[in-house]
Amino acid sequence: FDWDNLFASLLAGLDENTKDVAYSNLFQVVKSKTAAGFIPNWSTGGLKSHDRTEPPVGAKVLLELYRKFNDKWIVEALWDDLVDWNDWFMEHRLLQPLNLIALGSHVDSHASF
């Protein structure tokens, strides 16, 4: 699940010796973004969920890895996808009138479960 893998990236980033693992994992999760603009709940090979996502913590993970390693290239590579994910949440999951974010699934005719 991509939520778990984002936190695994953060944990791998705690050790200089596993920085490459942290970056690789984060990159793979973020680049699994759907055409709709969100990071799917899960993805494997060429398959991914199209009806659910997790809370958008990817930008926080990227920020913490950047603060530790100061590698601008990974921010440049992932920034737009992470902004898309956060924008998707604001457009599709914001509940009025309290401006609360709703988590969960939505109906998707393309889902294959």
Helices and strands as residue ranges (DSSP letters): H 2-12, G 16-18, H 19-30, E 43-44, E 47-48, H 58-69, H 72-92, E 94-95, E 100-101
